[in-house]
Amino acid sequence: MSNSNDKIDTAIKHLTEMNQRKFAVWCARRCKTDVPEIEAYIDAIEAYYVTTAGTKAEMDAAERAAYGAADSAAAYGAAFSAAYWAAYWAADSAAHWAADWAAESKAQLRKLRAMIKQQERGAA
């Protein structure tokens, strides 16, 4: 594991579970896609796991649609992968896979530092 990944993994452990979920969604949104079903899946993940405004049925339906779109459009790329991991293993896996790129690692570390500072101020 690279030094950046170590820092990311360590920083994630300092976040509350809810902030880990928010970070996972943030990572998923940073992966660019032109497939609307994948964007909708990320939205459904956020609604279910972060805002709790969504239902499991809605998230499952969005997942099926994203799988179908990814298969038909050959778009099974970083955005879908990040959304999938965010849904099932929260921030740890999403951060790990998204952190393969040095620039992304730096952006993630900046985001994590800001989230930790905000959380320490009690504004989580």
N, C-alpha and C positions, 0 to 999 in steps of 0.2 A: 504494500500500500504506500502511496506517495505521501510526502510530508503534508501536502494540501488536503488529501483525504483524511489523514490523521487529525488535522486541525478541524475539519468539518465534522468528523465523527465525534470528536471531543466537545465541540461547541453544541452540537445537537443534544448531547446528554444534559446540557445545562438549561434546555428549554422545557417548559411544561409540555404535557402531552398535546394540549390544544395548539400551542405554538409550533410543535413538531408537525402537526397536521397542516397548519397554515404554511409552514416552510415547504412541505411536500407539494402543496398546490402551487406555490410560487415557483418551485423548480419545474413542475410540469408545464406551467404557462410559458416559461422561458424557452421551451423547445418549440420551435416554429413548425406549424403545419398549415396546410391549405385545405385540410379535410374537416368540414364543419362537424361531422359526427364525433371526431376526436375532441374538438373544442367543447362540444356539448357534454361529452363524457367527463371532461375535466370540471365543467360547471356542475354536473350532477355529483361528482365526488366532493366538491367543495360544499354543495348544498347539504349533502348527507353527513359528512364528517366534520365540517367546520361550523356552518350556520345552523345545522340541524333542521333546516327548513325542507329538506328533501327526504324522500322515503327510500327504503332499500329496493322496492320494486322499480322506482324511477331510475335509480342508479344501475340496477341490473339491465333494464331496458336500454339505457344509454350505452352500457358496456357491449351489449349484443350488437347495437347499431354501429358502434365504433369498430368492433371486430369485423363486421360485414364490410364496412367502408374501407378498412385497412386492407382486408383481403382483396376486395374488388379493385381498389386503386393502387395496390402494391405499395401502400403508404405505411407499412408496419415499421415505422421509424422511431426516432428518439421521443417524439411527443407522445405517441401511444404507449411506448414502453414506460415513460415517466409517469403517465397517468395511471397505468395499470399498477405499478409498484406503489404509487401514492395511495391508491385505494386499498391495497391489501397489506402493505407493510409500513405505512405512514412514511415518516421522513427518512429513516435510515437507508432503505434501499433506493429511494428516489434520489437522495443526495449522493449516494455512492455511485450510481450509474451516471447521473448528470455530471459528476465531477471528473469525468474522463478528460475533459478539456481544461487546460490551464486557465484560460480566461473565465470560464464558467466557475471554476474553483474560487477564483478571486472574488467574483460577484457574489457567490454563495457565502463566502466568509464575511464580506461587507454586510450582507443581509443578516446573517446570524449575529454578528456583533451588535447591529442596530436592534434586533429583536431582543437580545439578552439585556441590553441597556434599558430598553423600554420595559421589559418584564421586571427588572430590578427596581425601576421607579414605580412599579405597581400599576402600570397602564396596560397590562397584558390583556 
